[in-house]
């Protein structure tokens, strides 16, 4: 059974690029997409993902608020924050919100895939 991934980013172009990249990985399936945190919570309830890729800066609910709520409702589902903003303060806030891993959007896609593999393997 493929591992289900939920992509959450307010940019449709980023969501599309992530979907294309992640669906090339054997055994992975993008099972849902959301443009903000509120949609992410709704999608997670519907599709029950194995892992969530989450942006930080979004309308309605930012990534930290969303991670906190996802962690509360689905504590066994790892969340990878994929963001342009990577600082020590963000790292501390993200860990506190229940984020399992942080990858900068400026990193290569190999770093993202490697981190997701680690989380998907943990969720197995």
C-alpha positions as MATLAB code, in Angstrom:
seq = 'XXXXXXXXXXXXXXXXXXXXXXXXXXXXXXXXXXXXXXXXXXXXXXXXXXXXXXXXXXXXXXXXXXXXXXXXXXXXXXXXXXXXXXXXXXXXXXXXXXXXXXXXXXXXXXXXXXXXXXXXXXXX';
ca = [
       0.000    0.000    0.000;
       1.503    3.368   -0.995;
       2.428    5.949    1.636;
      -0.017    8.859    1.503;
       1.385   12.387    1.527;
      -0.560   15.604    2.126;
       0.975   18.743    0.574;
       0.102   22.087    2.194;
       1.325   25.299    0.523;
      -0.482   28.458   -0.540;
       1.371   28.439   -3.880;
      -0.296   26.266   -6.527;
       3.016   26.159   -8.436;
       4.864   24.786   -5.383;
       2.123   22.214   -4.761;
       2.286   21.093   -8.399;
       6.108   20.843   -8.340;
       6.022   18.882   -5.081;
       3.352   16.532   -6.428;
       5.444   15.863   -9.556;
       8.572   15.228   -7.479;
       6.993   13.098   -4.767;
       4.924   10.909   -7.057;
       8.145    9.866   -8.825;
       9.154    8.087   -5.615;
       8.216    4.427   -5.569;
       5.560    3.667   -2.992;
       4.505    7.287   -2.445;
       1.168    8.847   -3.380;
       0.073   12.459   -2.967;
      -3.347   11.877   -1.462;
      -4.314   15.501   -0.931;
      -3.384   19.151   -1.295;
      -4.326   22.243    0.674;
      -3.668   25.963    0.216;
      -3.935   26.904    3.902;
      -3.986   25.410    7.359;
      -7.736   25.113    7.680;
      -7.917   23.167    4.415;
      -5.004   21.026    5.628;
      -6.907   19.958    8.751;
      -9.969   19.095    6.630;
      -7.854   17.155    4.108;
      -6.007   15.279    6.860;
      -9.312   14.179    8.382;
     -10.486   12.941    4.989;
      -7.367   11.279    3.547;
      -5.512   10.205    6.734;
      -2.006   10.890    5.376;
       1.118    9.054    6.498;
       3.133   12.299    6.367;
       2.420   16.016    5.805;
       4.616   18.491    3.890;
       3.734   21.906    5.305;
       4.643   25.482    4.348;
       5.145   28.074    7.084;
       3.776   31.276    5.581;
       0.142   30.808    4.554;
      -3.155   32.664    4.888;
      -5.925   31.625    7.319;
      -3.645   29.467    9.551;
       0.129   29.636    9.324;
       2.303   26.536    9.356;
       3.034   26.638   13.088;
      -0.655   26.863   13.997;
      -1.423   24.101   11.517;
       1.365   21.848   12.803;
       0.122   22.311   16.365;
      -3.425   21.333   15.378;
      -2.296   18.403   13.212;
      -0.091   17.135   16.031;
      -3.012   17.402   18.445;
      -5.449   15.541   16.164;
      -3.015   13.105   14.507;
      -0.042   12.678   16.856;
       1.383    9.716   14.935;
       1.539   11.609   11.599;
       4.941   13.268   11.078;
       5.016   16.814    9.718;
       7.846   18.139    7.566;
       7.971   21.925    7.377;
       9.120   23.050    3.922;
       9.824   26.768    4.110;
      11.780   29.763    2.845;
      12.230   30.995    6.418;
      14.741   28.968    8.398;
      16.017   30.545   11.608;
      16.878   29.250   15.069;
      13.699   30.857   16.408;
      11.619   29.086   13.763;
      13.315   25.776   14.519;
      12.472   26.054   18.222;
       8.908   27.151   17.480;
       8.456   24.368   14.922;
       9.732   21.635   17.259;
       7.448   23.015   19.958;
       4.504   22.852   17.523;
       5.197   19.187   16.782;
       7.110   19.465   13.506;
       9.306   16.403   12.912;
      11.678   17.871   10.318;
      12.423   21.212    8.649;
      13.761   21.615    5.104;
      14.536   24.952    3.495;
      13.086   25.523    0.040;
      16.574   26.699   -0.963;
      17.942   23.168   -0.363;
      18.111   20.672   -3.191;
      15.091   18.462   -3.767;
      17.287   15.497   -2.789;
      17.392   16.871    0.780;
      13.604   17.082    0.843;
      13.199   13.549   -0.507;
      15.800   12.148    1.918;
      14.059   13.784    4.906;
      10.661   12.541    3.743;
      12.031    9.013    3.306;
      13.205    9.096    6.931;
       9.765   10.243    8.122;
       7.855    7.779    5.945;
      10.052    4.961    7.232;
       9.308    6.062   10.818;
       5.582    6.096   10.074;
       5.741    2.534    8.694;
];
